[in-house]
Amino acid sequence: MEVHFTPDQQAFLRQAIESGRLHDEDDAVKEALSLVEERERRLVEILTAVEDAEASLSGGEGRPNAGIDASTGKRGWCGSRQ
């Protein structure tokens, strides 16, 4: 696989390699891929939690909320329960 870096990225990599934070450009690509994978895992977790919460609210579940209900702009219950 061939990867092309912008001049700014090349300068950043050069500095990271010279400072010892990275061994070489391959390390940078591996680290970047690892971060993307972690971000994707976290996104799936968040989306799953949102879907679960929406299903719970659709089922009439809710909980008292001391803050503002985003759907109504009023203090009180979160979700459909009033």
Residue pairs with C-beta under 8 A, 6 or more apart in sequence:
3 25
3 29
5 13
5 25
13 22
13 25
13 28
16 22
16 28
17 23
17 24
17 25
22 28
22 31
56 79
57 78
57 79
57 80
58 80
60 79
60 80
60 81
61 79
61 81
62 77
62 78
62 79
62 80
62 81
63 77
63 78
63 79
64 76
64 77
64 78
65 75
65 76
65 77
65 78
66 75
67 75
68 74
68 75
69 75
69 76
69 77
69 78
76 82
